[in-house]
Amino acid sequence: MKKSHRALQALTPWVPRVLRSWVRSRVPLGEYDLARQKELNPFVGVAESSVPGSRYRLGIIEDVSYYHKHYIAACREMGISFVVLDLLADDWVARFRESGCDAFLVWPSSSSLAWKEVFDTRLRILEKDLGQWIFPTWQECWLTEQKPRLRDWLDAHGIVHPRTWVSYRRSEALELAETLALPVVCKTATGASGNGVWIVRERGALRRLVREAFGRGQCPVGHDPRDRQRDFVYLQEYLPNVYEWRMVRIGDSYFGYRKEKGPTGVHSASHRWSWLDPGEKLLDLLKQVTDAGGFASMNVDVFLTEEGRMLVNECQTTFGCTTPAEQMKIDGVEGRYLHEGGAWRFEPGEFCQNHMCNLRIEHLVSRLDSRKR
């Protein structure tokens, strides 16, 4: 880490939170943030591992924010050979062709619009034009952290979600600002953990957000202030009295838990949850959504209304497991659900090591094995 970054790191605890937020909204600190994440990565400098007896060699695509470290940890635990590859490199096509890998693991980068765009483009080329196996697939990554894109995909597949308006015309957006019932939720296209989400309760505030979206652009909280999203608005109906469930599918394993609201009144990044049995209806919806896209690594966040309606709010192919190590408990027992013979069966056990990357690799290896038969 640079001396300037170390000085900033030492100073940060002494700066009031409000002032820190103000500075971040005006000063680009992306390089500092990545330096801190790199320092926390236990596998810095680990580029390759050849394991005697490993049936496969997997390519681990380097994530700008170093979340690919979970794949490295999983491969080491499972005794699988791997090599870390840079998708952002100018000669990336040659590197991937010459890597000798059987398949590639990806944790898609989306911390900036530019990185989101390049990952979407190059992953598609890698899968569709170079004919390589990627897990999660290109389409799963393409839908992740792109809310307007996901809204259209849900509509195309007839999957029920909160009423949403996405407008790319300023005049249409201004008309919505005058006619939509308040409060309404405004979101940026990217932005995880509740960043880039505003609950708008006043007409004047909604007008200002629309003008900003078609002017200087909007920026999720904590993001580089230069990385602004503009020329569209994403508005969603406000549902005040709903429960939100995080439903997860990795391969043939299914999980779920209830997310609780935080002090701000939203579920995202609240770090509060309840270990409750999701029940068959939520599990059925999870299977329906993931089957529709052929997805084998996806979380589906679902709003459950007071009337019992289930509405898909978001889908992400990778996600932070901020819960304490595991993803689900039923009556205090860790485990997963399996769908067998048209029925759901709970299987006790630990299945969520390394942010569920062990399970992802297990599924990918099973697919590679089936290809050989």
Secondary structure, DSSP 8 states (H G I E B T S, - for coil): --HHHHHHHHHGGGS-HHHHHHHHTTS--HHHHHHHHHHH-TTTT--EE--TT-S-EEEEE--TTSTTHHHHHHHHHHT-EEEEE-TTSTTHHHHHHTS--SEEE-----SSHHHHHHHHHHHHIIIIIS---EES-HHHHHHTT-HHHHHHHHHHTT-----EEEE-SHHHHHHHHHHS-SSEEEE-SS-STTTTEEEE-SHHHHHHHHHHHTTT-B--TTS-TT--B-S-EEEEE--SS-EEEEEEEETTEEEEEEE---TTS-STT---EE----HHHHHHHHHHHHHHHT-SEEEEEEEE-TT--EEEEEEESS----SSS-S-EETTEEEEEEEETTEEEEEES---HHHHHHHHHHHHHHHHHHHH-
